[in-house]
Amino acid sequence: MCVSPNLGPPSMPPGWPPKHETHISCLGTGCDAAGRPVHREQLLQMLPMLVLIVVIFYFVIYRPQKQQRDKHKTMLGDLKKGDKVITTGGIWGTVTNIGKETVTLQVAENAKIKVMREHIARLRGEEND
């Protein structure tokens, strides 16, 4: 049987532990003389990317939704009796009465329903009958 003479914990190299801690963030970026990371430089490198993300978010998501919301609000403001509309629930009808918050639609010969103004999805064209 072979017995190793050194069964205790492994010995540490000379000078271990180091006199100051080395930060992981110092490995790829600049550090000052004491080995502390320089966060200001990191933030300045990140700033253009943050601005780019905000600009992309504005043009891809916010602006198109705002334009669509404004267009829908204008369409609801221009509703008049006799307009043929489609609701968000898919009901086709003709506007017979317009209230402050509701619109009455005639959906059949003797059938009228009252819906909230915001639930009018769009006007339908004459060719869609």
VMD Tcl script that draws the C-alpha trace (Angstrom):
set ca {
  {0.00 0.00 0.00}
  {1.30 3.40 -0.98}
  {0.91 6.19 1.58}
  {1.51 9.82 0.70}
  {3.62 11.69 3.24}
  {1.59 14.94 2.76}
  {-2.00 14.12 3.82}
  {-2.83 17.56 5.20}
  {-4.28 20.51 3.31}
  {-2.32 21.66 0.27}
  {0.32 24.21 1.05}
  {-0.20 27.79 -0.13}
  {2.30 29.47 -2.42}
  {4.49 32.16 -0.92}
  {2.76 35.57 -0.65}
  {-0.71 34.07 -0.39}
  {-3.22 35.64 0.35}
  {-2.57 38.77 -1.70}
  {-2.21 42.09 0.09}
  {-5.23 43.61 -1.70}
  {-8.28 42.02 -3.26}
  {-8.45 41.84 -7.04}
  {-11.92 42.68 -8.35}
  {-13.34 40.61 -11.18}
  {-14.37 43.85 -12.89}
  {-10.67 44.82 -13.07}
  {-9.83 41.95 -15.39}
  {-11.09 43.53 -18.62}
  {-11.34 47.19 -17.66}
  {-9.19 49.84 -16.14}
  {-8.41 49.96 -12.43}
  {-6.71 52.56 -10.35}
  {-3.36 51.99 -8.62}
  {-4.99 50.34 -5.59}
  {-6.81 47.80 -7.79}
  {-10.29 49.30 -7.42}
  {-12.45 49.35 -10.56}
  {-13.03 52.68 -12.27}
  {-16.84 52.76 -12.61}
  {-17.04 56.13 -14.30}
  {-15.35 54.82 -17.44}
  {-17.66 51.81 -17.48}
  {-20.74 54.02 -17.25}
  {-19.50 56.25 -20.05}
  {-19.03 53.19 -22.25}
  {-22.56 51.99 -21.48}
  {-24.30 55.34 -22.01}
  {-24.43 55.27 -25.85}
  {-25.95 51.78 -25.79}
  {-28.59 52.89 -23.30}
  {-29.48 55.91 -25.45}
  {-29.69 53.67 -28.53}
  {-32.06 51.27 -26.76}
  {-34.34 54.15 -25.70}
  {-34.41 55.55 -29.26}
  {-35.24 52.14 -30.74}
  {-37.96 51.63 -28.11}
  {-39.48 55.02 -29.01}
  {-39.56 54.47 -32.78}
  {-40.53 50.78 -32.77}
  {-43.08 50.64 -29.95}
  {-44.23 53.95 -28.48}
  {-44.59 56.18 -31.55}
  {-46.64 53.75 -33.71}
  {-48.99 53.02 -30.80}
  {-49.48 56.73 -30.15}
  {-50.28 57.37 -33.82}
  {-52.77 54.49 -33.86}
  {-54.38 55.72 -30.61}
  {-54.72 59.28 -32.00}
  {-56.21 57.98 -35.27}
  {-58.78 55.89 -33.35}
  {-59.66 58.84 -31.11}
  {-60.21 61.03 -34.19}
  {-62.40 58.35 -35.79}
  {-64.54 58.13 -32.63}
  {-64.90 61.90 -32.53}
  {-66.08 61.97 -36.18}
  {-68.79 59.30 -35.75}
  {-72.23 60.30 -37.01}
  {-75.63 58.68 -37.46}
  {-75.74 56.27 -40.36}
  {-72.06 55.26 -40.16}
  {-71.50 51.56 -40.60}
  {-69.08 50.27 -37.99}
  {-67.51 47.11 -36.57}
  {-67.08 46.73 -32.80}
  {-64.09 45.19 -31.05}
  {-66.28 42.13 -30.44}
  {-66.82 41.72 -34.19}
  {-70.43 42.96 -34.31}
  {-71.39 44.81 -37.49}
  {-73.93 47.57 -37.13}
  {-75.15 50.99 -38.19}
  {-74.97 53.94 -35.79}
  {-78.47 55.15 -34.85}
  {-77.72 57.27 -31.78}
  {-74.55 58.78 -30.31}
  {-74.32 59.56 -26.61}
  {-71.55 61.00 -24.51}
  {-70.05 57.58 -23.64}
  {-72.20 55.14 -25.63}
  {-73.28 54.48 -29.19}
  {-76.48 52.71 -30.19}
  {-76.09 50.33 -33.12}
  {-78.76 48.74 -35.24}
  {-77.52 45.21 -35.90}
  {-80.68 43.75 -37.48}
  {-84.17 44.79 -38.60}
  {-85.59 45.30 -35.09}
  {-82.48 44.79 -32.96}
  {-80.49 47.61 -31.44}
  {-77.61 47.36 -28.99}
  {-75.82 49.95 -26.94}
  {-72.00 49.77 -26.80}
  {-69.34 51.96 -25.26}
  {-67.77 54.40 -27.69}
  {-64.27 53.02 -27.13}
  {-65.42 49.60 -28.37}
  {-66.05 50.81 -31.91}
  {-63.02 49.31 -33.67}
  {-63.39 50.81 -37.14}
  {-65.67 52.09 -39.84}
  {-66.58 49.58 -42.49}
  {-66.68 50.47 -46.13}
  {-69.73 50.25 -48.36}
  {-68.19 47.33 -50.27}
  {-68.12 45.15 -47.11}
  {-71.92 44.52 -46.96}
}
mol new
graphics top color blue
foreach p $ca { graphics top sphere $p radius 0.5 }
foreach p [lrange $ca 0 end-1] q [lrange $ca 1 end] { graphics top cylinder $p $q radius 0.2 }
display resetview
